[in-house]
């Protein structure tokens, strides 16, 4: 299984609190950077999981789309970012179990 992450309007760097919350879980984002969601990425995917990008996300027939209503961590505290990371982790694990 290969997983990619991209954004419809990515920032210039990974949000520092997100990087910290992931580092606490043993995930090092050194050298990581936000990537744009491109048509090629969507065409190559079996599943496309959106988190509130709306019309900005390309839609292709035959792809399986899931829209997860996840709070944007941009203006949240570290404790809330941890909760958001936990929620995404739980959803990913549930999806993985279904596959």
C-alpha positions in Angstrom: 0.0 0.0 0.0 1.3 3.4 -0.9 -0.1 6.6 0.7 0.4 10.1 -0.6 -0.5 13.4 1.0 -1.2 16.5 -0.9 -3.2 19.7 -0.6 -5.4 21.8 -2.9 -3.7 25.0 -1.6 -0.6 23.8 0.3 1.4 26.1 2.4 5.2 26.6 2.1 6.1 24.4 5.1 4.6 21.7 7.3 2.7 23.4 10.2 5.1 23.4 13.2 2.5 22.0 15.6 1.6 19.2 13.2 5.3 18.3 12.8 5.6 18.3 16.6 2.5 16.1 17.2 3.8 13.6 14.6 7.4 13.7 16.0 5.9 12.7 19.4 4.6 9.6 17.6 8.0 8.8 16.1 7.3 10.3 12.7 10.1 12.6 11.6 9.1 15.2 9.0 12.6 16.6 8.5 12.8 17.5 4.9 9.1 17.0 4.3 7.2 19.8 2.6 3.6 20.4 1.5 2.8 19.1 -2.0 0.1 20.2 -4.4 -2.7 17.9 -5.3 -2.2 17.4 -9.0 -4.3 15.6 -11.6 -1.5 13.0 -11.9 -1.7 12.1 -8.2 -5.5 11.7 -8.4 -5.3 9.6 -11.6 -2.8 7.3 -9.9 -5.0 6.8 -6.8 -7.5 4.1 -6.0 -8.9 6.1 -3.1 -9.0 9.9 -2.8 -9.6 11.1 0.7 -10.6 14.8 0.9 -10.7 16.9 4.1 -12.8 19.8 3.1 -11.2 20.9 -0.2 -14.6 21.1 -2.0 -14.4 22.1 -5.6 -10.6 22.5 -5.5 -10.1 18.8 -5.7 -10.1 17.1 -9.1 -12.8 14.5 -9.6 -12.3 11.5 -11.9 -14.8 8.8 -12.7 -14.0 5.4 -11.3 -12.1 6.7 -8.2 -13.4 6.1 -4.7 -13.8 9.3 -2.9 -14.2 9.7 0.9 -14.7 13.2 2.4 -13.5 13.3 6.0 -14.7 16.4 7.9 -11.6 17.0 9.8 -10.8 20.3 11.6 -8.0 22.3 10.0 -5.2 22.4 12.5 -3.9 25.8 11.2 -5.3 27.8 14.2 -5.4 25.1 16.8 -3.4 24.5 20.0 -1.0 21.6 20.3 -3.4 19.6 22.4 -6.1 20.0 19.7 -3.7 19.2 16.9 -2.9 15.9 18.8 -6.6 15.1 18.8 -6.8 15.8 15.1 -3.9 13.5 14.4 -5.6 10.8 16.6 -8.8 11.2 14.6 -7.0 10.9 11.2 -5.0 7.9 12.5 -8.2 6.1 13.6 -9.9 6.8 10.3 -6.8 5.5 8.3 -6.6 2.4 10.4 -10.4 1.7 9.9 -10.1 2.2 6.2 -7.0 -0.1 6.1 -9.0 -2.8 7.9 -11.7 -2.5 5.3 -9.3 -2.9 2.4 
